[in-house]
């Protein structure tokens, strides 16, 4: 984890169905995206660069 964060873990089932594909896409986009946001908020410039490059808006670091 990062700092004092607690993680519950993530389990996904990839069974070849369209529903599973939709769910996997969400998880494999959202989970890493959340990590980028957390690292950017912690001040890591590399994470801020990745967020800018990938179009991830981070409200706590992006001025409006």
PDB file of N, H, CA, C and O in Angstrom:
ATOM      1  N   UNK A   1       0.815  -1.192   0.000  1.00  0.00           N
ATOM      2  CA  UNK A   1       0.000   0.000   0.000  1.00  0.00           C
ATOM      3  C   UNK A   1       0.857   1.253   0.000  1.00  0.00           C
ATOM      4  O   UNK A   1       2.086   1.194   0.019  1.00  0.00           O
ATOM      5  N   UNK A   2       0.184   2.367  -0.022  1.00  0.00           N
ATOM      6  H   UNK A   2      -0.815   2.415  -0.037  1.00  0.00           H
ATOM      7  CA  UNK A   2       0.833   3.668   0.015  1.00  0.00           C
ATOM      8  C   UNK A   2       0.559   4.265   1.384  1.00  0.00           C
ATOM      9  O   UNK A   2      -0.597   4.398   1.788  1.00  0.00           O
ATOM     10  N   UNK A   3       1.601   4.620   2.087  1.00  0.00           N
ATOM     11  H   UNK A   3       2.539   4.512   1.759  1.00  0.00           H
ATOM     12  CA  UNK A   3       1.397   5.212   3.406  1.00  0.00           C
ATOM     13  C   UNK A   3       0.687   4.244   4.332  1.00  0.00           C
ATOM     14  O   UNK A   3       1.129   3.110   4.518  1.00  0.00           O
ATOM     15  N   UNK A   4      -0.405   4.692   4.907  1.00  0.00           N
ATOM     16  H   UNK A   4      -0.764   5.613   4.755  1.00  0.00           H
ATOM     17  CA  UNK A   4      -1.147   3.849   5.847  1.00  0.00           C
ATOM     18  C   UNK A   4      -2.425   3.292   5.229  1.00  0.00           C
ATOM     19  O   UNK A   4      -3.345   2.896   5.943  1.00  0.00           O
ATOM     20  N   UNK A   5      -2.477   3.264   3.910  1.00  0.00           N
ATOM     21  H   UNK A   5      -1.729   3.586   3.329  1.00  0.00           H
ATOM     22  CA  UNK A   5      -3.685   2.774   3.247  1.00  0.00           C
ATOM     23  C   UNK A   5      -3.827   1.268   3.440  1.00  0.00           C
ATOM     24  O   UNK A   5      -2.842   0.545   3.589  1.00  0.00           O
ATOM     25  N   UNK A   6      -5.051   0.826   3.433  1.00  0.00           N
ATOM     26  H   UNK A   6      -5.851   1.413   3.312  1.00  0.00           H
ATOM     27  CA  UNK A   6      -5.361  -0.590   3.568  1.00  0.00           C
ATOM     28  C   UNK A   6      -6.046  -1.024   2.275  1.00  0.00           C
ATOM     29  O   UNK A   6      -6.939  -0.338   1.777  1.00  0.00           O
ATOM     30  N   UNK A   7      -5.628  -2.150   1.742  1.00  0.00           N
ATOM     31  H   UNK A   7      -4.903  -2.707   2.146  1.00  0.00           H
ATOM     32  CA  UNK A   7      -6.178  -2.638   0.483  1.00  0.00           C
ATOM     33  C   UNK A   7      -6.925  -3.943   0.706  1.00  0.00           C
ATOM     34  O   UNK A   7      -6.468  -4.816   1.444  1.00  0.00           O
ATOM     35  N   UNK A   8      -8.072  -4.064   0.066  1.00  0.00           N
ATOM     36  H   UNK A   8      -8.444  -3.355  -0.533  1.00  0.00           H
ATOM     37  CA  UNK A   8      -8.868  -5.280   0.173  1.00  0.00           C
ATOM     38  C   UNK A   8      -8.536  -6.258  -0.942  1.00  0.00           C
ATOM     39  O   UNK A   8      -8.891  -7.434  -0.851  1.00  0.00           O
ATOM     40  N   UNK A   9      -7.870  -5.804  -1.980  1.00  0.00           N
ATOM     41  H   UNK A   9      -7.582  -4.849  -2.053  1.00  0.00           H
ATOM     42  CA  UNK A   9      -7.553  -6.670  -3.103  1.00  0.00           C
ATOM     43  C   UNK A   9      -8.655  -6.638  -4.147  1.00  0.00           C
ATOM     44  O   UNK A   9      -9.740  -6.111  -3.903  1.00  0.00           O
ATOM     45  N   UNK A  10      -8.372  -7.200  -5.300  1.00  0.00           N
ATOM     46  H   UNK A  10      -7.490  -7.628  -5.498  1.00  0.00           H
ATOM     47  CA  UNK A  10      -9.325  -7.206  -6.406  1.00  0.00           C
ATOM     48  C   UNK A  10      -9.312  -8.592  -7.019  1.00  0.00           C
ATOM     49  O   UNK A  10      -8.248  -9.142  -7.305  1.00  0.00           O
ATOM     50  N   UNK A  11     -10.487  -9.153  -7.220  1.00  0.00           N
ATOM     51  H   UNK A  11     -11.351  -8.706  -6.988  1.00  0.00           H
ATOM     52  CA  UNK A  11     -10.615 -10.448  -7.876  1.00  0.00           C
ATOM     53  C   UNK A  11     -11.535 -10.266  -9.067  1.00  0.00           C
ATOM     54  O   UNK A  11     -12.624  -9.707  -8.933  1.00  0.00           O
ATOM     55  N   UNK A  12     -11.106 -10.733 -10.231  1.00  0.00           N
ATOM     56  H   UNK A  12     -10.221 -11.187 -10.340  1.00  0.00           H
ATOM     57  CA  UNK A  12     -11.916 -10.633 -11.448  1.00  0.00           C
ATOM     58  C   UNK A  12     -11.979 -12.001 -12.110  1.00  0.00           C
ATOM     59  O   UNK A  12     -11.029 -12.782 -12.052  1.00  0.00           O
ATOM     60  N   UNK A  13     -13.107 -12.272 -12.734  1.00  0.00           N
ATOM     61  H   UNK A  13     -13.878 -11.637 -12.781  1.00  0.00           H
ATOM     62  CA  UNK A  13     -13.285 -13.516 -13.468  1.00  0.00           C
ATOM     63  C   UNK A  13     -13.354 -13.187 -14.953  1.00  0.00           C
ATOM     64  O   UNK A  13     -14.252 -12.471 -15.396  1.00  0.00           O
ATOM     65  N   UNK A  14     -12.413 -13.706 -15.710  1.00  0.00           N
ATOM     66  H   UNK A  14     -11.684 -14.287 -15.351  1.00  0.00           H
ATOM     67  CA  UNK A  14     -12.403 -13.503 -17.163  1.00  0.00           C
ATOM     68  C   UNK A  14     -12.864 -14.802 -17.810  1.00  0.00           C
ATOM     69  O   UNK A  14     -12.061 -15.696 -18.076  1.00  0.00           O
ATOM     70  N   UNK A  15     -14.169 -14.896 -18.061  1.00  0.00           N
ATOM     71  H   UNK A  15     -14.822 -14.170 -17.845  1.00  0.00           H
ATOM     72  CA  UNK A  15     -14.733 -16.146 -18.573  1.00  0.00           C
ATOM     73  C   UNK A  15     -15.074 -16.102 -20.060  1.00  0.00           C
ATOM     74  O   UNK A  15     -15.685 -17.033 -20.586  1.00  0.00           O
ATOM     75  N   UNK A  16     -14.681 -15.023 -20.740  1.00  0.00           N
ATOM     76  H   UNK A  16     -14.185 -14.267 -20.313  1.00  0.00           H
ATOM     77  CA  UNK A  16     -14.920 -14.936 -22.169  1.00  0.00           C
ATOM     78  C   UNK A  16     -16.252 -14.328 -22.567  1.00  0.00           C
ATOM     79  O   UNK A  16     -16.518 -14.159 -23.757  1.00  0.00           O
ATOM     80  N   UNK A  17     -17.093 -13.994 -21.598  1.00  0.00           N
ATOM     81  H   UNK A  17     -16.876 -14.131 -20.632  1.00  0.00           H
ATOM     82  CA  UNK A  17     -18.384 -13.396 -21.927  1.00  0.00           C
ATOM     83  C   UNK A  17     -18.230 -11.899 -22.166  1.00  0.00           C
ATOM     84  O   UNK A  17     -17.259 -11.280 -21.731  1.00  0.00           O
ATOM     85  N   UNK A  18     -19.208 -11.331 -22.866  1.00  0.00           N
ATOM     86  H   UNK A  18     -19.997 -11.834 -23.220  1.00  0.00           H
ATOM     87  CA  UNK A  18     -19.195  -9.886 -23.102  1.00  0.00           C
ATOM     88  C   UNK A  18     -19.282  -9.115 -21.790  1.00  0.00           C
ATOM     89  O   UNK A  18     -18.626  -8.086 -21.625  1.00  0.00           O
ATOM     90  N   UNK A  19     -20.094  -9.614 -20.853  1.00  0.00           N
ATOM     91  H   UNK A  19     -20.626 -10.450 -20.987  1.00  0.00           H
ATOM     92  CA  UNK A  19     -20.234  -8.947 -19.556  1.00  0.00           C
ATOM     93  C   UNK A  19     -18.901  -8.925 -18.812  1.00  0.00           C
ATOM     94  O   UNK A  19     -18.513  -7.903 -18.247  1.00  0.00           O
ATOM     95  N   UNK A  20     -18.207 -10.054 -18.818  1.00  0.00           N
ATOM     96  H   UNK A  20     -18.521 -10.885 -19.277  1.00  0.00           H
ATOM     97  CA  UNK A  20     -16.900 -10.108 -18.147  1.00  0.00           C
ATOM     98  C   UNK A  20     -15.916  -9.148 -18.814  1.00  0.00           C
ATOM     99  O   UNK A  20     -15.125  -8.502 -18.128  1.00  0.00           O
ATOM    100  N   UNK A  21     -15.957  -9.049 -20.132  1.00  0.00           N
ATOM    101  H   UNK A  21     -16.600  -9.574 -20.690  1.00  0.00           H
ATOM    102  CA  UNK A  21     -15.058  -8.131 -20.848  1.00  0.00           C
ATOM    103  C   UNK A  21     -15.324  -6.690 -20.437  1.00  0.00           C
ATOM    104  O   UNK A  21     -14.388  -5.918 -20.229  1.00  0.00           O
ATOM    105  N   UNK A  22     -16.606  -6.325 -20.317  1.00  0.00           N
ATOM    106  H   UNK A  22     -17.366  -6.952 -20.486  1.00  0.00           H
ATOM    107  CA  UNK A  22     -16.956  -4.965 -19.879  1.00  0.00           C
ATOM    108  C   UNK A  22     -16.443  -4.698 -18.467  1.00  0.00           C
ATOM    109  O   UNK A  22     -15.877  -3.641 -18.189  1.00  0.00           O
ATOM    110  N   UNK A  23     -16.646  -5.665 -17.588  1.00  0.00           N
ATOM    111  H   UNK A  23     -17.106  -6.524 -17.815  1.00  0.00           H
ATOM    112  CA  UNK A  23     -16.209  -5.497 -16.199  1.00  0.00           C
ATOM    113  C   UNK A  23     -14.688  -5.412 -16.105  1.00  0.00           C
ATOM    114  O   UNK A  23     -14.156  -4.584 -15.365  1.00  0.00           O
ATOM    115  N   UNK A  24     -13.987  -6.265 -16.851  1.00  0.00           N
ATOM    116  H   UNK A  24     -14.419  -6.937 -17.452  1.00  0.00           H
ATOM    117  CA  UNK A  24     -12.525  -6.229 -16.835  1.00  0.00           C
ATOM    118  C   UNK A  24     -11.995  -4.902 -17.350  1.00  0.00           C
ATOM    119  O   UNK A  24     -11.032  -4.360 -16.807  1.00  0.00           O
ATOM    120  N   UNK A  25     -12.620  -4.377 -18.398  1.00  0.00           N
ATOM    121  H   UNK A  25     -13.402  -4.817 -18.839  1.00  0.00           H
ATOM    122  CA  UNK A  25     -12.173  -3.084 -18.921  1.00  0.00           C
ATOM    123  C   UNK A  25     -12.316  -1.994 -17.861  1.00  0.00           C
ATOM    124  O   UNK A  25     -11.429  -1.156 -17.701  1.00  0.00           O
ATOM    125  N   UNK A  26     -13.440  -2.011 -17.136  1.00  0.00           N
ATOM    126  H   UNK A  26     -14.160  -2.692 -17.266  1.00  0.00           H
ATOM    127  CA  UNK A  26     -13.638  -1.010 -16.077  1.00  0.00           C
ATOM    128  C   UNK A  26     -12.592  -1.154 -14.980  1.00  0.00           C
ATOM    129  O   UNK A  26     -11.991  -0.169 -14.550  1.00  0.00           O
ATOM    130  N   UNK A  27     -12.381  -2.382 -14.534  1.00  0.00           N
ATOM    131  H   UNK A  27     -12.869  -3.182 -14.883  1.00  0.00           H
ATOM    132  CA  UNK A  27     -11.429  -2.612 -13.439  1.00  0.00           C
ATOM    133  C   UNK A  27     -10.009  -2.254 -13.864  1.00  0.00           C
ATOM    134  O   UNK A  27      -9.276  -1.615 -13.109  1.00  0.00           O
ATOM    135  N   UNK A  28      -9.618  -2.665 -15.072  1.00  0.00           N
ATOM    136  H   UNK A  28     -10.214  -3.185 -15.685  1.00  0.00           H
ATOM    137  CA  UNK A  28      -8.244  -2.446 -15.518  1.00  0.00           C
ATOM    138  C   UNK A  28      -8.000  -1.013 -15.972  1.00  0.00           C
ATOM    139  O   UNK A  28      -6.868  -0.650 -16.291  1.00  0.00           O
ATOM    140  N   UNK A  29      -9.039  -0.203 -16.004  1.00  0.00           N
ATOM    141  H   UNK A  29      -9.959  -0.497 -15.744  1.00  0.00           H
ATOM    142  CA  UNK A  29      -8.900   1.230 -16.251  1.00  0.00           C
ATOM    143  C   UNK A  29      -8.985   1.999 -14.939  1.00  0.00           C
ATOM    144  O   UNK A  29      -8.153   2.861 -14.656  1.00  0.00           O
ATOM    145  N   UNK A  30      -9.995   1.679 -14.146  1.00  0.00           N
ATOM    146  H   UNK A  30     -10.671   0.978 -14.375  1.00  0.00           H
ATOM    147  CA  UNK A  30     -10.249   2.428 -12.904  1.00  0.00           C
ATOM    148  C   UNK A  30      -9.190   2.185 -11.838  1.00  0.00           C
ATOM    149  O   UNK A  30      -8.734   3.129 -11.192  1.00  0.00           O
ATOM    150  N   UNK A  31      -8.796   0.940 -11.649  1.00  0.00           N
ATOM    151  H   UNK A  31      -9.165   0.174 -12.174  1.00  0.00           H
ATOM    152  CA  UNK A  31      -7.855   0.630 -10.571  1.00  0.00           C
ATOM    153  C   UNK A  31      -6.495   1.298 -10.799  1.00  0.00           C
ATOM    154  O   UNK A  31      -5.993   1.952  -9.885  1.00  0.00           O
ATOM    155  N   UNK A  32      -5.878   1.161 -11.978  1.00  0.00           N
ATOM    156  H   UNK A  32      -6.285   0.630 -12.721  1.00  0.00           H
ATOM    157  CA  UNK A  32      -4.616   1.877 -12.201  1.00  0.00           C
ATOM    158  C   UNK A  32      -4.798   3.396 -12.190  1.00  0.00           C
ATOM    159  O   UNK A  32      -3.926   4.129 -11.724  1.00  0.00           O
ATOM    160  N   UNK A  33      -5.941   3.862 -12.707  1.00  0.00           N
ATOM    161  H   UNK A  33      -6.650   3.266 -13.085  1.00  0.00           H
ATOM    162  CA  UNK A  33      -6.210   5.304 -12.707  1.00  0.00           C
ATOM    163  C   UNK A  33      -6.261   5.867 -11.303  1.00  0.00           C
ATOM    164  O   UNK A  33      -5.782   6.971 -11.043  1.00  0.00           O
ATOM    165  N   UNK A  34      -6.848   5.094 -10.396  1.00  0.00           N
ATOM    166  H   UNK A  34      -7.237   4.197 -10.606  1.00  0.00           H
ATOM    167  CA  UNK A  34      -6.901   5.516  -8.997  1.00  0.00           C
ATOM    168  C   UNK A  34      -5.489   5.595  -8.418  1.00  0.00           C
ATOM    169  O   UNK A  34      -5.178   6.504  -7.649  1.00  0.00           O
ATOM    170  N   UNK A  35      -4.643   4.646  -8.789  1.00  0.00           N
ATOM    171  H   UNK A  35      -4.895   3.907  -9.414  1.00  0.00           H
ATOM    172  CA  UNK A  35      -3.254   4.679  -8.334  1.00  0.00           C
ATOM    173  C   UNK A  35      -2.520   5.911  -8.832  1.00  0.00           C
ATOM    174  O   UNK A  35      -1.750   6.527  -8.095  1.00  0.00           O
ATOM    175  N   UNK A  36      -2.765   6.271 -10.098  1.00  0.00           N
ATOM    176  H   UNK A  36      -3.390   5.771 -10.696  1.00  0.00           H
ATOM    177  CA  UNK A  36      -2.147   7.480 -10.653  1.00  0.00           C
ATOM    178  C   UNK A  36      -2.606   8.694  -9.859  1.00  0.00           C
ATOM    179  O   UNK A  36      -1.798   9.551  -9.503  1.00  0.00           O
ATOM    180  N   UNK A  37      -3.910   8.768  -9.582  1.00  0.00           N
ATOM    181  H   UNK A  37      -4.567   8.072  -9.872  1.00  0.00           H
ATOM    182  CA  UNK A  37      -4.435   9.914  -8.823  1.00  0.00           C
ATOM    183  C   UNK A  37      -3.823   9.990  -7.429  1.00  0.00           C
ATOM    184  O   UNK A  37      -3.454  11.070  -6.970  1.00  0.00           O
ATOM    185  N   UNK A  38      -3.716   8.855  -6.762  1.00  0.00           N
ATOM    186  H   UNK A  38      -4.015   7.977  -7.135  1.00  0.00           H
ATOM    187  CA  UNK A  38      -3.168   8.843  -5.401  1.00  0.00           C
ATOM    188  C   UNK A  38      -1.705   9.278  -5.391  1.00  0.00           C
ATOM    189  O   UNK A  38      -1.284  10.044  -4.523  1.00  0.00           O
ATOM    190  N   UNK A  39      -0.937   8.788  -6.355  1.00  0.00           N
ATOM    191  H   UNK A  39      -1.279   8.166  -7.060  1.00  0.00           H
ATOM    192  CA  UNK A  39       0.474   9.163  -6.420  1.00  0.00           C
ATOM    193  C   UNK A  39       0.641  10.632  -6.798  1.00  0.00           C
ATOM    194  O   UNK A  39       1.517  11.317  -6.269  1.00  0.00           O
ATOM    195  N   UNK A  40      -0.198  11.114  -7.712  1.00  0.00           N
ATOM    196  H   UNK A  40      -0.909  10.558  -8.142  1.00  0.00           H
ATOM    197  CA  UNK A  40      -0.129  12.535  -8.084  1.00  0.00           C
ATOM    198  C   UNK A  40      -0.460  13.413  -6.886  1.00  0.00           C
ATOM    199  O   UNK A  40       0.191  14.431  -6.653  1.00  0.00           O
ATOM    200  N   UNK A  41      -1.470  13.015  -6.133  1.00  0.00           N
ATOM    201  H   UNK A  41      -1.999  12.188  -6.323  1.00  0.00           H
ATOM    202  CA  UNK A  41      -1.850  13.773  -4.941  1.00  0.00           C
ATOM    203  C   UNK A  41      -0.729  13.763  -3.902  1.00  0.00           C
ATOM    204  O   UNK A  41      -0.579  14.711  -3.132  1.00  0.00           O
ATOM    205  N   UNK A  42       0.056  12.681  -3.888  1.00  0.00           N
ATOM    206  H   UNK A  42      -0.066  11.910  -4.514  1.00  0.00           H
ATOM    207  CA  UNK A  42       1.177  12.577  -2.948  1.00  0.00           C
ATOM    208  C   UNK A  42       2.380  13.401  -3.405  1.00  0.00           C
ATOM    209  O   UNK A  42       3.364  13.527  -2.676  1.00  0.00           O
ATOM    210  N   UNK A  43       2.299  13.964  -4.622  1.00  0.00           N
ATOM    211  H   UNK A  43       1.500  13.861  -5.214  1.00  0.00           H
ATOM    212  CA  UNK A  43       3.358  14.850  -5.081  1.00  0.00           C
ATOM    213  C   UNK A  43       4.341  14.256  -6.066  1.00  0.00           C
ATOM    214  O   UNK A  43       5.336  14.897  -6.404  1.00  0.00           O
ATOM    215  N   UNK A  44       4.084  13.041  -6.536  1.00  0.00           N
ATOM    216  H   UNK A  44       3.276  12.520  -6.262  1.00  0.00           H
ATOM    217  CA  UNK A  44       5.007  12.414  -7.479  1.00  0.00           C
ATOM    218  C   UNK A  44       4.817  13.019  -8.869  1.00  0.00           C
ATOM    219  O   UNK A  44       3.754  12.889  -9.476  1.00  0.00           O
ATOM    220  N   UNK A  45       5.862  13.681  -9.363  1.00  0.00           N
ATOM    221  H   UNK A  45       6.725  13.787  -8.870  1.00  0.00           H
ATOM    222  CA  UNK A  45       5.785  14.360 -10.656  1.00  0.00           C
ATOM    223  C   UNK A  45       5.522  13.381 -11.790  1.00  0.00           C
ATOM    224  O   UNK A  45       4.805  13.711 -12.734  1.00  0.00           O
ATOM    225  N   UNK A  46       6.088  12.186 -11.713  1.00  0.00           N
ATOM    226  H   UNK A  46       6.671  11.918 -10.946  1.00  0.00           H
ATOM    227  CA  UNK A  46       5.867  11.178 -12.767  1.00  0.00           C
ATOM    228  C   UNK A  46       4.378  10.857 -12.875  1.00  0.00           C
ATOM    229  O   UNK A  46       3.857  10.727 -13.982  1.00  0.00           O
ATOM    230  N   UNK A  47       3.701  10.731 -11.766  1.00  0.00           N
ATOM    231  H   UNK A  47       4.124  10.837 -10.867  1.00  0.00           H
ATOM    232  CA  UNK A  47       2.263  10.452 -11.790  1.00  0.00           C
ATOM    233  C   UNK A  47       1.501  11.628 -12.394  1.00  0.00           C
ATOM    234  O   UNK A  47       0.537  11.429 -13.133  1.00  0.00           O
ATOM    235  N   UNK A  48       1.919  12.832 -12.088  1.00  0.00           N
ATOM    236  H   UNK A  48       2.702  12.994 -11.487  1.00  0.00           H
ATOM    237  CA  UNK A  48       1.272  14.010 -12.680  1.00  0.00           C
ATOM    238  C   UNK A  48       1.490  14.038 -14.187  1.00  0.00           C
ATOM    239  O   UNK A  48       0.585  14.407 -14.937  1.00  0.00           O
ATOM    240  N   UNK A  49       2.682  13.651 -14.637  1.00  0.00           N
ATOM    241  H   UNK A  49       3.416  13.352 -14.028  1.00  0.00           H
ATOM    242  CA  UNK A  49       2.958  13.580 -16.076  1.00  0.00           C
ATOM    243  C   UNK A  49       2.061  12.545 -16.755  1.00  0.00           C
ATOM    244  O   UNK A  49       1.494  12.805 -17.816  1.00  0.00           O
ATOM    245  N   UNK A  50       1.937  11.379 -16.137  1.00  0.00           N
ATOM    246  H   UNK A  50       2.397  11.168 -15.275  1.00  0.00           H
ATOM    247  CA  UNK A  50       1.085  10.322 -16.694  1.00  0.00           C
ATOM    248  C   UNK A  50      -0.362  10.797 -16.764  1.00  0.00           C
ATOM    249  O   UNK A  50      -1.043  10.572 -17.765  1.00  0.00           O
ATOM    250  N   UNK A  51      -0.827  11.447 -15.718  1.00  0.00           N
ATOM    251  H   UNK A  51      -0.273  11.631 -14.905  1.00  0.00           H
ATOM    252  CA  UNK A  51      -2.201  11.958 -15.705  1.00  0.00           C
ATOM    253  C   UNK A  51      -2.416  12.942 -16.853  1.00  0.00           C
ATOM    254  O   UNK A  51      -3.427  12.874 -17.552  1.00  0.00           O
ATOM    255  N   UNK A  52      -1.478  13.845 -17.043  1.00  0.00           N
ATOM    256  H   UNK A  52      -0.657  13.900 -16.475  1.00  0.00           H
ATOM    257  CA  UNK A  52      -1.588  14.809 -18.150  1.00  0.00           C
ATOM    258  C   UNK A  52      -1.590  14.096 -19.501  1.00  0.00           C
ATOM    259  O   UNK A  52      -2.402  14.405 -20.374  1.00  0.00           O
ATOM    260  N   UNK A  53      -0.673  13.136 -19.665  1.00  0.00           N
ATOM    261  H   UNK A  53      -0.014  12.885 -18.956  1.00  0.00           H
ATOM    262  CA  UNK A  53      -0.550  12.421 -20.940  1.00  0.00           C
ATOM    263  C   UNK A  53      -1.789  11.593 -21.267  1.00  0.00           C
ATOM    264  O   UNK A  53      -2.152  11.443 -22.433  1.00  0.00           O
ATOM    265  N   UNK A  54      -2.437  11.058 -20.230  1.00  0.00           N
ATOM    266  H   UNK A  54      -2.142  11.180 -19.282  1.00  0.00           H
ATOM    267  CA  UNK A  54      -3.593  10.174 -20.436  1.00  0.00           C
ATOM    268  C   UNK A  54      -4.929  10.884 -20.291  1.00  0.00           C
ATOM    269  O   UNK A  54      -5.982  10.260 -20.424  1.00  0.00           O
ATOM    270  N   UNK A  55      -4.895  12.180 -20.020  1.00  0.00           N
ATOM    271  H   UNK A  55      -4.039  12.687 -19.911  1.00  0.00           H
ATOM    272  CA  UNK A  55      -6.142  12.931 -19.893  1.00  0.00           C
ATOM    273  C   UNK A  55      -6.902  12.654 -18.610  1.00  0.00           C
ATOM    274  O   UNK A  55      -8.127  12.778 -18.574  1.00  0.00           O
ATOM    275  N   UNK A  56      -6.188  12.280 -17.558  1.00  0.00           N
ATOM    276  H   UNK A  56      -5.194  12.180 -17.588  1.00  0.00           H
ATOM    277  CA  UNK A  56      -6.819  12.032 -16.260  1.00  0.00           C
ATOM    278  C   UNK A  56      -6.878  13.354 -15.510  1.00  0.00           C
ATOM    279  O   UNK A  56      -5.845  13.954 -15.213  1.00  0.00           O
ATOM    280  N   UNK A  57      -8.080  13.801 -15.208  1.00  0.00           N
ATOM    281  H   UNK A  57      -8.919  13.314 -15.449  1.00  0.00           H
ATOM    282  CA  UNK A  57      -8.242  15.051 -14.458  1.00  0.00           C
ATOM    283  C   UNK A  57      -8.148  14.738 -12.970  1.00  0.00           C
ATOM    284  O   UNK A  57      -8.865  13.878 -12.457  1.00  0.00           O
ATOM    285  N   UNK A  58      -7.267  15.437 -12.293  1.00  0.00           N
ATOM    286  H   UNK A  58      -6.685  16.136 -12.710  1.00  0.00           H
ATOM    287  CA  UNK A  58      -7.079  15.225 -10.863  1.00  0.00           C
ATOM    288  C   UNK A  58      -7.450  16.521 -10.156  1.00  0.00           C
ATOM    289  O   UNK A  58      -6.639  17.446 -10.096  1.00  0.00           O
ATOM    290  N   UNK A  59      -8.668  16.600  -9.620  1.00  0.00           N
ATOM    291  H   UNK A  59      -9.326  15.848  -9.668  1.00  0.00           H
ATOM    292  CA  UNK A  59      -9.167  17.855  -9.049  1.00  0.00           C
ATOM    293  C   UNK A  59      -8.263  18.461  -7.981  1.00  0.00           C
ATOM    294  O   UNK A  59      -8.152  19.684  -7.898  1.00  0.00           O
ATOM    295  N   UNK A  60      -7.613  17.634  -7.160  1.00  0.00           N
ATOM    296  H   UNK A  60      -7.703  16.640  -7.227  1.00  0.00           H
ATOM    297  CA  UNK A  60      -6.816  18.185  -6.070  1.00  0.00           C
ATOM    298  C   UNK A  60      -5.489  18.758  -6.541  1.00  0.00           C
ATOM    299  O   UNK A  60      -4.812  19.447  -5.776  1.00  0.00           O
ATOM    300  N   UNK A  61      -5.096  18.485  -7.801  1.00  0.00           N
ATOM    301  H   UNK A  61      -5.646  17.926  -8.422  1.00  0.00           H
ATOM    302  CA  UNK A  61      -3.836  19.027  -8.306  1.00  0.00           C
ATOM    303  C   UNK A  61      -4.013  19.903  -9.539  1.00  0.00           C
ATOM    304  O   UNK A  61      -3.137  20.709  -9.853  1.00  0.00           O
ATOM    305  N   UNK A  62      -5.136  19.757 -10.241  1.00  0.00           N
ATOM    306  H   UNK A  62      -5.847  19.103  -9.986  1.00  0.00           H
ATOM    307  CA  UNK A  62      -5.373  20.533 -11.465  1.00  0.00           C
ATOM    308  C   UNK A  62      -6.073  21.844 -11.150  1.00  0.00           C
ATOM    309  O   UNK A  62      -7.191  21.841 -10.635  1.00  0.00           O
ATOM    310  N   UNK A  63      -5.432  22.957 -11.451  1.00  0.00           N
ATOM    311  H   UNK A  63      -4.524  22.959 -11.869  1.00  0.00           H
ATOM    312  CA  UNK A  63      -6.150  24.227 -11.294  1.00  0.00           C
ATOM    313  C   UNK A  63      -7.205  24.345 -12.390  1.00  0.00           C
ATOM    314  O   UNK A  63      -7.011  23.857 -13.504  1.00  0.00           O
ATOM    315  N   UNK A  64      -8.300  24.984 -12.074  1.00  0.00           N
ATOM    316  H   UNK A  64      -8.457  25.380 -11.170  1.00  0.00           H
ATOM    317  CA  UNK A  64      -9.362  25.153 -13.085  1.00  0.00           C
ATOM    318  C   UNK A  64      -9.112  26.372 -13.900  1.00  0.00           C
ATOM    319  O   UNK A  64      -9.893  26.684 -14.799  1.00  0.00           O
TER     320      UNK A  64
END
